[in-house]
Amino acid sequence: MNTKKLITWGLTGLVGILFLGSGAAKFMMVEGTPDFEKMVKMGIDLSTLRSLAAVEIMAAVLFLIPRTGVLGFGLLSAYMGGAIATHLTHNESVLAPCVILGFVWITTLVRFPEVGQRLFAK
């Protein structure tokens, strides 16, 4: 396996672990914990949290599969856009979701050069 493929799959794996772990944590969250109380303050109840977890996991799985990776990229970008909007409306720092979104974009541009060619062609 050449170096570019190794780096590409390493970055892809990190994105997958990040979103699958986050989705799993949302599924396992229970009422009364500090993380859950933070979500409640943002207006996110338990059923909405479970729905967000399902969307996050589904998008991550689509991103990991080579044939559906670009679709997963679009869904993860939209998901992180929602996270940024939620943080903005609650006067919280948007640094973390912006960094994660940037990481998703960088990984996608390395993994699927045709996306960059389509988006940034002159």
N, CA, C and O atoms as CSV, one atom per row, in Angstrom:
chain,resi,resn,atom,element,x,y,z
A,1,MET,N,N,0.854,-1.179,0.000
A,1,MET,CA,C,0.000,0.000,0.000
A,1,MET,C,C,0.898,1.240,0.000
A,1,MET,O,O,1.829,1.339,0.799
A,2,ASN,N,N,0.615,2.173,-0.892
A,2,ASN,CA,C,1.469,3.348,-0.954
A,2,ASN,C,C,1.114,4.362,0.139
A,2,ASN,O,O,0.094,4.233,0.817
A,3,THR,N,N,1.959,5.352,0.291
A,3,THR,CA,C,1.829,6.314,1.387
A,3,THR,C,C,0.536,7.122,1.289
A,3,THR,O,O,-0.123,7.355,2.302
A,4,LYS,N,N,0.164,7.555,0.075
A,4,LYS,CA,C,-1.048,8.362,-0.075
A,4,LYS,C,C,-2.289,7.582,0.361
A,4,LYS,O,O,-3.160,8.116,1.047
A,5,LYS,N,N,-2.358,6.319,-0.043
A,5,LYS,CA,C,-3.508,5.495,0.364
A,5,LYS,C,C,-3.533,5.312,1.879
A,5,LYS,O,O,-4.599,5.350,2.494
A,6,LEU,N,N,-2.379,5.119,2.468
A,6,LEU,CA,C,-2.298,4.947,3.920
A,6,LEU,C,C,-2.772,6.204,4.644
A,6,LEU,O,O,-3.534,6.120,5.607
A,7,ILE,N,N,-2.327,7.355,4.185
A,7,ILE,CA,C,-2.750,8.625,4.784
A,7,ILE,C,C,-4.247,8.829,4.583
A,7,ILE,O,O,-4.957,9.234,5.504
A,8,THR,N,N,-4.719,8.547,3.376
A,8,THR,CA,C,-6.141,8.717,3.070
A,8,THR,C,C,-7.008,7.856,3.973
A,8,THR,O,O,-7.988,8.342,4.538
A,9,TRP,N,N,-6.661,6.593,4.113
A,9,TRP,CA,C,-7.456,5.711,4.962
A,9,TRP,C,C,-7.296,6.047,6.440
A,9,TRP,O,O,-8.229,5.860,7.221
A,10,GLY,N,N,-6.132,6.538,6.829
A,10,GLY,CA,C,-5.935,6.987,8.204
A,10,GLY,C,C,-6.845,8.162,8.535
A,10,GLY,O,O,-7.504,8.175,9.575
A,11,LEU,N,N,-6.877,9.158,7.636
A,11,LEU,CA,C,-7.758,10.317,7.840
A,11,LEU,C,C,-9.227,9.901,7.833
A,11,LEU,O,O,-10.015,10.356,8.662
A,12,THR,N,N,-9.581,9.036,6.894
A,12,THR,CA,C,-10.966,8.550,6.805
A,12,THR,C,C,-11.361,7.808,8.073
A,12,THR,O,O,-12.466,7.984,8.586
A,13,GLY,N,N,-10.457,6.981,8.573
A,13,GLY,CA,C,-10.718,6.246,9.810
A,13,GLY,C,C,-10.910,7.180,10.996
A,13,GLY,O,O,-11.774,6.943,11.840
A,14,LEU,N,N,-10.112,8.239,11.063
A,14,LEU,CA,C,-10.261,9.204,12.156
A,14,LEU,C,C,-11.615,9.904,12.104
A,14,LEU,O,O,-12.270,10.083,13.131
A,15,VAL,N,N,-12.031,10.296,10.901
A,15,VAL,CA,C,-13.354,10.922,10.757
A,15,VAL,C,C,-14.434,9.926,11.175
A,15,VAL,O,O,-15.362,10.281,11.901
A,16,GLY,N,N,-14.314,8.684,10.718
A,16,GLY,CA,C,-15.295,7.663,11.073
A,16,GLY,C,C,-15.370,7.434,12.567
A,16,GLY,O,O,-16.460,7.388,13.137
A,17,ILE,N,N,-14.217,7.291,13.208
A,17,ILE,CA,C,-14.180,7.078,14.660
A,17,ILE,C,C,-14.807,8.258,15.394
A,17,ILE,O,O,-15.564,8.076,16.347
A,18,LEU,N,N,-14.485,9.466,14.943
A,18,LEU,CA,C,-15.011,10.673,15.579
A,18,LEU,C,C,-16.539,10.694,15.562
A,18,LEU,O,O,-17.179,10.896,16.594
A,19,PHE,N,N,-17.115,10.483,14.379
A,19,PHE,CA,C,-18.569,10.587,14.255
A,19,PHE,C,C,-19.296,9.349,14.784
A,19,PHE,O,O,-20.371,9.477,15.372
A,20,LEU,N,N,-18.736,8.163,14.590
A,20,LEU,CA,C,-19.378,6.969,15.144
A,20,LEU,C,C,-19.351,7.012,16.670
A,20,LEU,O,O,-20.329,6.647,17.322
A,21,GLY,N,N,-18.232,7.458,17.237
A,21,GLY,CA,C,-18.138,7.587,18.693
A,21,GLY,C,C,-19.087,8.620,19.242
A,21,GLY,O,O,-19.732,8.398,20.267
A,22,SER,N,N,-19.176,9.751,18.565
A,22,SER,CA,C,-20.081,10.804,19.003
A,22,SER,C,C,-21.539,10.347,18.917
A,22,SER,O,O,-22.335,10.605,19.820
A,23,GLY,N,N,-21.877,9.665,17.819
A,23,GLY,CA,C,-23.243,9.148,17.676
A,23,GLY,C,C,-23.575,8.109,18.730
A,23,GLY,O,O,-24.670,8.114,19.293
A,24,ALA,N,N,-22.629,7.216,18.996
A,24,ALA,CA,C,-22.844,6.193,20.029
A,24,ALA,C,C,-23.018,6.838,21.398
A,24,ALA,O,O,-23.860,6.410,22.187
A,25,ALA,N,N,-22.227,7.860,21.679
A,25,ALA,CA,C,-22.350,8.557,22.969
A,25,ALA,C,C,-23.717,9.216,23.107
A,25,ALA,O,O,-24.292,9.239,24.195
A,26,LYS,N,N,-24.236,9.750,22.004
A,26,LYS,CA,C,-25.572,10.361,22.045
A,26,LYS,C,C,-26.643,9.294,22.290
A,26,LYS,O,O,-27.603,9.533,23.023
A,27,PHE,N,N,-26.479,8.117,21.677
A,27,PHE,CA,C,-27.439,7.035,21.893
A,27,PHE,C,C,-27.440,6.574,23.354
A,27,PHE,O,O,-28.491,6.234,23.897
A,28,MET,N,N,-26.271,6.564,23.987
A,28,MET,CA,C,-26.152,6.048,25.349
A,28,MET,C,C,-26.428,7.101,26.424
A,28,MET,O,O,-26.481,6.773,27.609
A,29,MET,N,N,-26.604,8.351,26.025
A,29,MET,CA,C,-26.819,9.409,26.992
A,29,MET,C,C,-28.144,9.198,27.736
A,29,MET,O,O,-29.163,8.867,27.130
A,30,VAL,N,N,-28.110,9.390,29.028
A,30,VAL,CA,C,-29.313,9.210,29.843
A,30,VAL,C,C,-29.643,10.513,30.576
A,30,VAL,O,O,-28.784,11.367,30.795
A,31,GLU,N,N,-30.896,10.628,30.937
A,31,GLU,CA,C,-31.337,11.828,31.644
A,31,GLU,C,C,-30.605,11.965,32.971
A,31,GLU,O,O,-30.289,10.976,33.633
A,32,GLY,N,N,-30.341,13.218,33.346
A,32,GLY,CA,C,-29.711,13.495,34.629
A,32,GLY,C,C,-28.204,13.680,34.567
A,32,GLY,O,O,-27.610,14.184,35.520
A,33,THR,N,N,-27.571,13.287,33.469
A,33,THR,CA,C,-26.124,13.467,33.362
A,33,THR,C,C,-25.831,14.911,32.942
A,33,THR,O,O,-26.686,15.563,32.343
A,34,PRO,N,N,-24.636,15.415,33.251
A,34,PRO,CA,C,-24.300,16.797,32.868
A,34,PRO,C,C,-24.376,17.037,31.355
A,34,PRO,O,O,-24.817,18.101,30.920
A,35,ASP,N,N,-23.952,16.064,30.564
A,35,ASP,CA,C,-24.022,16.225,29.106
A,35,ASP,C,C,-25.471,16.319,28.635
A,35,ASP,O,O,-25.796,17.119,27.758
A,36,PHE,N,N,-26.328,15.506,29.219
A,36,PHE,CA,C,-27.740,15.552,28.845
A,36,PHE,C,C,-28.353,16.886,29.240
A,36,PHE,O,O,-29.129,17.458,28.476
A,37,GLU,N,N,-28.017,17.386,30.418
A,37,GLU,CA,C,-28.550,18.670,30.885
A,37,GLU,C,C,-28.115,19.802,29.957
A,37,GLU,O,O,-28.871,20.748,29.736
A,38,LYS,N,N,-26.901,19.710,29.415
A,38,LYS,CA,C,-26.426,20.708,28.453
A,38,LYS,C,C,-27.288,20.671,27.193
A,38,LYS,O,O,-27.632,21.712,26.634
A,39,MET,N,N,-27.633,19.458,26.754
A,39,MET,CA,C,-28.487,19.315,25.571
A,39,MET,C,C,-29.880,19.880,25.835
A,39,MET,O,O,-30.466,20.530,24.969
A,40,VAL,N,N,-30.405,19.632,27.025
A,40,VAL,CA,C,-31.734,20.135,27.380
A,40,VAL,C,C,-31.735,21.665,27.335
A,40,VAL,O,O,-32.702,22.272,26.875
A,41,LYS,N,N,-30.660,22.285,27.810
A,41,LYS,CA,C,-30.567,23.753,27.775
A,41,LYS,C,C,-30.589,24.281,26.347
A,41,LYS,O,O,-31.003,25.413,26.099
A,42,MET,N,N,-30.137,23.447,25.405
A,42,MET,CA,C,-30.154,23.837,23.995
A,42,MET,C,C,-31.493,23.506,23.334
A,42,MET,O,O,-31.691,23.793,22.154
A,43,GLY,N,N,-32.402,22.910,24.086
A,43,GLY,CA,C,-33.709,22.572,23.550
A,43,GLY,C,C,-33.777,21.215,22.875
A,43,GLY,O,O,-34.683,20.958,22.082
A,44,ILE,N,N,-32.820,20.341,23.186
A,44,ILE,CA,C,-32.774,19.015,22.565
A,44,ILE,C,C,-33.224,17.978,23.594
A,44,ILE,O,O,-32.542,17.748,24.593
A,45,ASP,N,N,-34.387,17.351,23.340
A,45,ASP,CA,C,-34.878,16.336,24.262
A,45,ASP,C,C,-34.310,14.965,23.886
A,45,ASP,O,O,-33.565,14.843,22.913
A,46,LEU,N,N,-34.664,13.944,24.654
A,46,LEU,CA,C,-34.076,12.622,24.465
A,46,LEU,C,C,-34.402,12.019,23.102
A,46,LEU,O,O,-33.532,11.415,22.475
A,47,SER,N,N,-35.639,12.175,22.636
A,47,SER,CA,C,-35.990,11.588,21.335
A,47,SER,C,C,-35.262,12.310,20.193
A,47,SER,O,O,-34.842,11.677,19.224
A,48,THR,N,N,-35.117,13.619,20.308
A,48,THR,CA,C,-34.370,14.368,19.295
A,48,THR,C,C,-32.906,13.964,19.319
A,48,THR,O,O,-32.272,13.847,18.270
A,49,LEU,N,N,-32.371,13.752,20.510
A,49,LEU,CA,C,-30.980,13.333,20.653
A,49,LEU,C,C,-30.750,11.984,19.971
A,49,LEU,O,O,-29.733,11.787,19.306
A,50,ARG,N,N,-31.685,11.069,20.136
A,50,ARG,CA,C,-31.572,9.757,19.497
A,50,ARG,C,C,-31.629,9.895,17.965
A,50,ARG,O,O,-30.903,9.210,17.245
A,51,SER,N,N,-32.492,10.782,17.489
A,51,SER,CA,C,-32.584,11.024,16.045
A,51,SER,C,C,-31.278,11.605,15.511
A,51,SER,O,O,-30.796,11.191,14.457
A,52,LEU,N,N,-30.710,12.559,16.234
A,52,LEU,CA,C,-29.425,13.138,15.837
A,52,LEU,C,C,-28.342,12.063,15.802
A,52,LEU,O,O,-27.509,12.040,14.897
A,53,ALA,N,N,-28.361,11.176,16.793
A,53,ALA,CA,C,-27.382,10.095,16.848
A,53,ALA,C,C,-27.514,9.185,15.628
A,53,ALA,O,O,-26.512,8.790,15.033
A,54,ALA,N,N,-28.746,8.857,15.258
A,54,ALA,CA,C,-28.972,7.988,14.097
A,54,ALA,C,C,-28.478,8.650,12.816
A,54,ALA,O,O,-27.851,7.997,11.982
A,55,VAL,N,N,-28.756,9.938,12.654
A,55,VAL,CA,C,-28.303,10.665,11.465
A,55,VAL,C,C,-26.783,10.712,11.426
A,55,VAL,O,O,-26.179,10.508,10.372
A,56,GLU,N,N,-26.163,10.979,12.569
A,56,GLU,CA,C,-24.704,11.069,12.648
A,56,GLU,C,C,-24.044,9.732,12.293
A,56,GLU,O,O,-23.072,9.697,11.538
A,57,ILE,N,N,-24.568,8.653,12.834
A,57,ILE,CA,C,-24.010,7.328,12.554
A,57,ILE,C,C,-24.218,6.948,11.091
A,57,ILE,O,O,-23.312,6.415,10.450
A,58,MET,N,N,-25.413,7.225,10.564
A,58,MET,CA,C,-25.702,6.913,9.167
A,58,MET,C,C,-24.762,7.684,8.234
A,58,MET,O,O,-24.226,7.112,7.285
A,59,ALA,N,N,-24.564,8.964,8.496
A,59,ALA,CA,C,-23.684,9.786,7.661
A,59,ALA,C,C,-22.242,9.280,7.741
A,59,ALA,O,O,-21.539,9.241,6.731
A,60,ALA,N,N,-21.806,8.895,8.933
A,60,ALA,CA,C,-20.437,8.386,9.107
A,60,ALA,C,C,-20.240,7.082,8.341
A,60,ALA,O,O,-19.212,6.893,7.691
A,61,VAL,N,N,-21.214,6.187,8.413
A,61,VAL,CA,C,-21.107,4.916,7.687
A,61,VAL,C,C,-21.060,5.171,6.182
A,61,VAL,O,O,-20.261,4.557,5.475
A,62,LEU,N,N,-21.912,6.075,5.687
A,62,LEU,CA,C,-21.887,6.406,4.263
A,62,LEU,C,C,-20.536,7.015,3.868
A,62,LEU,O,O,-20.036,6.757,2.773
A,63,PHE,N,N,-19.952,7.816,4.750
A,63,PHE,CA,C,-18.648,8.422,4.475
A,63,PHE,C,C,-17.557,7.363,4.400
A,63,PHE,O,O,-16.642,7.472,3.582
A,64,LEU,N,N,-17.643,6.350,5.237
A,64,LEU,CA,C,-16.610,5.313,5.281
A,64,LEU,C,C,-16.626,4.392,4.060
A,64,LEU,O,O,-15.582,3.879,3.658
A,65,ILE,N,N,-17.785,4.183,3.478
A,65,ILE,CA,C,-17.907,3.298,2.315
A,65,ILE,C,C,-17.429,4.067,1.076
A,65,ILE,O,O,-17.965,5.131,0.768
A,66,PRO,N,N,-16.429,3.538,0.369
A,66,PRO,CA,C,-15.882,4.292,-0.779
A,66,PRO,C,C,-16.925,4.715,-1.825
A,66,PRO,O,O,-16.865,5.832,-2.340
A,67,ARG,N,N,-17.851,3.855,-2.130
A,67,ARG,CA,C,-18.843,4.168,-3.168
A,67,ARG,C,C,-19.809,5.282,-2.760
A,67,ARG,O,O,-20.313,6.007,-3.618
A,68,THR,N,N,-20.070,5.426,-1.454
A,68,THR,CA,C,-21.016,6.443,-0.968
A,68,THR,C,C,-20.309,7.548,-0.172
A,68,THR,O,O,-20.958,8.332,0.520
A,69,GLY,N,N,-18.996,7.601,-0.275
A,69,GLY,CA,C,-18.211,8.555,0.509
A,69,GLY,C,C,-18.561,10.006,0.257
A,69,GLY,O,O,-18.602,10.805,1.193
A,70,VAL,N,N,-18.816,10.362,-0.998
A,70,VAL,CA,C,-19.140,11.761,-1.313
A,70,VAL,C,C,-20.508,12.132,-0.730
A,70,VAL,O,O,-20.687,13.244,-0.232
A,71,LEU,N,N,-21.459,11.217,-0.788
A,71,LEU,CA,C,-22.762,11.451,-0.162
A,71,LEU,C,C,-22.593,11.629,1.345
A,71,LEU,O,O,-23.179,12.538,1.934
A,72,GLY,N,N,-21.798,10.769,1.965
A,72,GLY,CA,C,-21.522,10.897,3.395
A,72,GLY,C,C,-20.871,12.225,3.728
A,72,GLY,O,O,-21.174,12.831,4.755
A,73,PHE,N,N,-19.972,12.681,2.857
A,73,PHE,CA,C,-19.333,13.984,3.031
A,73,PHE,C,C,-20.376,15.100,3.058
A,73,PHE,O,O,-20.332,15.979,3.918
A,74,GLY,N,N,-21.303,15.058,2.122
A,74,GLY,CA,C,-22.361,16.076,2.092
A,74,GLY,C,C,-23.206,16.058,3.346
A,74,GLY,O,O,-23.529,17.108,3.903
A,75,LEU,N,N,-23.564,14.869,3.790
A,75,LEU,CA,C,-24.379,14.745,4.995
A,75,LEU,C,C,-23.624,15.197,6.248
A,75,LEU,O,O,-24.192,15.869,7.109
A,76,LEU,N,N,-22.339,14.826,6.351
A,76,LEU,CA,C,-21.547,15.260,7.500
A,76,LEU,C,C,-21.357,16.773,7.499
A,76,LEU,O,O,-21.363,17.402,8.557
A,77,SER,N,N,-21.189,17.355,6.320
A,77,SER,CA,C,-21.061,18.812,6.220
A,77,SER,C,C,-22.340,19.499,6.680
A,77,SER,O,O,-22.293,20.480,7.422
A,78,ALA,N,N,-23.476,18.982,6.240
A,78,ALA,CA,C,-24.755,19.551,6.651
A,78,ALA,C,C,-24.967,19.387,8.157
A,78,ALA,O,O,-25.447,20.300,8.830
A,79,TYR,N,N,-24.609,18.230,8.667
A,79,TYR,CA,C,-24.745,17.957,10.100
A,79,TYR,C,C,-23.911,18.946,10.923
A,79,TYR,O,O,-24.385,19.504,11.913
A,80,MET,N,N,-22.664,19.151,10.496
A,80,MET,CA,C,-21.793,20.074,11.218
A,80,MET,C,C,-22.253,21.516,11.036
A,80,MET,O,O,-22.063,22.339,11.931
A,81,GLY,N,N,-22.847,21.830,9.904
A,81,GLY,CA,C,-23.447,23.161,9.729
A,81,GLY,C,C,-24.551,23.393,10.747
A,81,GLY,O,O,-24.684,24.487,11.295
A,82,GLY,N,N,-25.339,22.358,10.995
A,82,GLY,CA,C,-26.382,22.455,12.028
A,82,GLY,C,C,-25.786,22.623,13.414
A,82,GLY,O,O,-26.313,23.370,14.239
A,83,ALA,N,N,-24.678,21.922,13.669
A,83,ALA,CA,C,-24.007,22.057,14.966
A,83,ALA,C,C,-23.473,23.474,15.151
A,83,ALA,O,O,-23.572,24.047,16.236
A,84,ILE,N,N,-22.908,24.033,14.084
A,84,ILE,CA,C,-22.400,25.399,14.157
A,84,ILE,C,C,-23.546,26.370,14.413
A,84,ILE,O,O,-23.420,27.274,15.239
A,85,ALA,N,N,-24.653,26.191,13.716
A,85,ALA,CA,C,-25.820,27.067,13.912
A,85,ALA,C,C,-26.355,26.959,15.338
A,85,ALA,O,O,-26.719,27.966,15.945
A,86,THR,N,N,-26.403,25.743,15.869
A,86,THR,CA,C,-26.880,25.546,17.237
A,86,THR,C,C,-25.965,26.247,18.230
A,86,THR,O,O,-26.437,26.904,19.158
A,87,HIS,N,N,-24.669,26.109,18.040
A,87,HIS,CA,C,-23.714,26.775,18.930
A,87,HIS,C,C,-23.856,28.290,18.840
A,87,HIS,O,O,-23.803,28.978,19.859
A,88,LEU,N,N,-24.036,28.811,17.637
A,88,LEU,CA,C,-24.183,30.257,17.467
A,88,LEU,C,C,-25.432,30.780,18.158
A,88,LEU,O,O,-25.393,31.833,18.795
A,89,THR,N,N,-26.541,30.053,18.040
A,89,THR,CA,C,-27.787,30.531,18.639
A,89,THR,C,C,-27.780,30.463,20.160
A,89,THR,O,O,-28.615,31.090,20.813
A,90,HIS,N,N,-26.844,29.705,20.729
A,90,HIS,CA,C,-26.749,29.587,22.188
A,90,HIS,C,C,-25.490,30.257,22.735
A,90,HIS,O,O,-25.059,29.971,23.851
A,91,ASN,N,N,-24.911,31.145,21.942
A,91,ASN,CA,C,-23.729,31.915,22.348
A,91,ASN,C,C,-22.592,31.047,22.854
A,91,ASN,O,O,-21.930,31.393,23.832
A,92,GLU,N,N,-22.363,29.912,22.188
A,92,GLU,CA,C,-21.243,29.035,22.522
A,92,GLU,C,C,-20.189,29.127,21.435
A,92,GLU,O,O,-20.480,29.555,20.318
A,93,SER,N,N,-18.979,28.731,21.753
A,93,SER,CA,C,-17.886,28.779,20.788
A,93,SER,C,C,-18.160,27.830,19.624
A,93,SER,O,O,-18.601,26.696,19.813
A,94,VAL,N,N,-17.889,28.318,18.430
A,94,VAL,CA,C,-18.056,27.488,17.234
A,94,VAL,C,C,-16.721,26.900,16.778
A,94,VAL,O,O,-16.652,26.275,15.721
A,95,LEU,N,N,-15.679,27.092,17.553
A,95,LEU,CA,C,-14.354,26.627,17.160
A,95,LEU,C,C,-14.319,25.114,16.919
A,95,LEU,O,O,-13.856,24.665,15.871
A,96,ALA,N,N,-14.801,24.335,17.878
A,96,ALA,CA,C,-14.741,22.871,17.751
A,96,ALA,C,C,-15.512,22.366,16.527
A,96,ALA,O,O,-14.949,21.599,15.747
A,97,PRO,N,N,-16.784,22.763,16.323
A,97,PRO,CA,C,-17.468,22.254,15.129
A,97,PRO,C,C,-16.836,22.742,13.825
A,97,PRO,O,O,-16.865,22.022,12.827
A,98,CYS,N,N,-16.267,23.949,13.814
A,98,CYS,CA,C,-15.601,24.442,12.601
A,98,CYS,C,C,-14.334,23.645,12.303
A,98,CYS,O,O,-14.054,23.334,11.146
A,99,VAL,N,N,-13.572,23.315,13.334
A,99,VAL,CA,C,-12.360,22.514,13.144
A,99,VAL,C,C,-12.723,21.123,12.636
A,99,VAL,O,O,-12.076,20.596,11.731
A,100,ILE,N,N,-13.754,20.536,13.223
A,100,ILE,CA,C,-14.189,19.197,12.789
A,100,ILE,C,C,-14.662,19.250,11.337
A,100,ILE,O,O,-14.322,18.372,10.544
A,101,LEU,N,N,-15.438,20.263,10.985
A,101,LEU,CA,C,-15.900,20.411,9.603
A,101,LEU,C,C,-14.716,20.585,8.652
A,101,LEU,O,O,-14.700,20.000,7.569
A,102,GLY,N,N,-13.735,21.378,9.048
A,102,GLY,CA,C,-12.538,21.543,8.233
A,102,GLY,C,C,-11.805,20.232,8.039
A,102,GLY,O,O,-11.313,19.950,6.946
A,103,PHE,N,N,-11.727,19.432,9.082
A,103,PHE,CA,C,-11.080,18.126,9.011
A,103,PHE,C,C,-11.829,17.200,8.049
A,103,PHE,O,O,-11.208,16.456,7.290
A,104,VAL,N,N,-13.156,17.247,8.082
A,104,VAL,CA,C,-13.967,16.441,7.153
A,104,VAL,C,C,-13.685,16.882,5.712
A,104,VAL,O,O,-13.514,16.042,4.828
A,105,TRP,N,N,-13.635,18.193,5.476
A,105,TRP,CA,C,-13.368,18.714,4.135
A,105,TRP,C,C,-11.977,18.307,3.648
A,105,TRP,O,O,-11.822,17.851,2.516
A,106,ILE,N,N,-10.974,18.472,4.501
A,106,ILE,CA,C,-9.606,18.113,4.107
A,106,ILE,C,C,-9.530,16.631,3.760
A,106,ILE,O,O,-8.943,16.249,2.747
A,107,THR,N,N,-10.125,15.810,4.602
A,107,THR,CA,C,-10.123,14.364,4.347
A,107,THR,C,C,-10.798,14.049,3.018
A,107,THR,O,O,-10.306,13.229,2.243
A,108,THR,N,N,-11.924,14.703,2.759
A,108,THR,CA,C,-12.648,14.460,1.507
A,108,THR,C,C,-11.832,14.904,0.300
A,108,THR,O,O,-11.794,14.202,-0.711
A,109,LEU,N,N,-11.181,16.058,0.390
A,109,LEU,CA,C,-10.404,16.554,-0.745
A,109,LEU,C,C,-9.186,15.673,-1.022
A,109,LEU,O,O,-8.752,15.554,-2.167
A,110,VAL,N,N,-8.635,15.055,0.026
A,110,VAL,CA,C,-7.528,14.123,-0.173
A,110,VAL,C,C,-8.058,12.798,-0.737
A,110,VAL,O,O,-7.459,12.210,-1.637
A,111,ARG,N,N,-9.172,12.350,-0.200
A,111,ARG,CA,C,-9.728,11.047,-0.583
A,111,ARG,C,C,-10.386,11.063,-1.959
A,111,ARG,O,O,-10.266,10.109,-2.728
A,112,PHE,N,N,-11.079,12.155,-2.261
A,112,PHE,CA,C,-11.806,12.289,-3.524
A,112,PHE,C,C,-11.344,13.567,-4.241
A,112,PHE,O,O,-12.026,14.589,-4.169
A,113,PRO,N,N,-10.211,13.522,-4.921
A,113,PRO,CA,C,-9.697,14.737,-5.584
A,113,PRO,C,C,-10.690,15.338,-6.584
A,113,PRO,O,O,-10.667,16.541,-6.844
A,114,GLU,N,N,-11.555,14.496,-7.136
A,114,GLU,CA,C,-12.538,15.005,-8.103
A,114,GLU,C,C,-13.501,16.001,-7.467
A,114,GLU,O,O,-14.023,16.874,-8.160
A,115,VAL,N,N,-13.747,15.891,-6.175
A,115,VAL,CA,C,-14.607,16.855,-5.480
A,115,VAL,C,C,-13.948,18.232,-5.507
A,115,VAL,O,O,-14.602,19.231,-5.808
A,116,GLY,N,N,-12.678,18.285,-5.199
A,116,GLY,CA,C,-11.948,19.545,-5.247
A,116,GLY,C,C,-11.891,20.120,-6.654
A,116,GLY,O,O,-12.001,21.331,-6.845
A,117,GLN,N,N,-11.717,19.243,-7.637
A,117,GLN,CA,C,-11.668,19.709,-9.022
A,117,GLN,C,C,-13.002,20.318,-9.428
A,117,GLN,O,O,-13.032,21.333,-10.123
A,118,ARG,N,N,-14.102,19.711,-9.004
A,118,ARG,CA,C,-15.432,20.234,-9.336
A,118,ARG,C,C,-15.718,21.536,-8.611
A,118,ARG,O,O,-16.272,22.467,-9.195
A,119,LEU,N,N,-15.344,21.606,-7.339
A,119,LEU,CA,C,-15.664,22.780,-6.532
A,119,LEU,C,C,-14.761,23.978,-6.825
A,119,LEU,O,O,-15.211,25.122,-6.778
A,120,PHE,N,N,-13.497,23.717,-7.124
A,120,PHE,CA,C,-12.538,24.810,-7.232
A,120,PHE,C,C,-11.962,24.993,-8.631
A,120,PHE,O,O,-10.951,25.676,-8.793
A,121,ALA,N,N,-12.593,24.391,-9.652
A,121,ALA,CA,C,-12.110,24.526,-11.029
A,121,ALA,C,C,-12.330,25.958,-11.515
A,121,ALA,O,O,-13.294,26.624,-11.140
A,122,LYS,N,N,-11.418,26.397,-12.346
A,122,LYS,CA,C,-11.534,27.757,-12.905
A,122,LYS,C,C,-12.378,27.753,-14.144
A,122,LYS,O,O,-12.588,28.802,-14.751
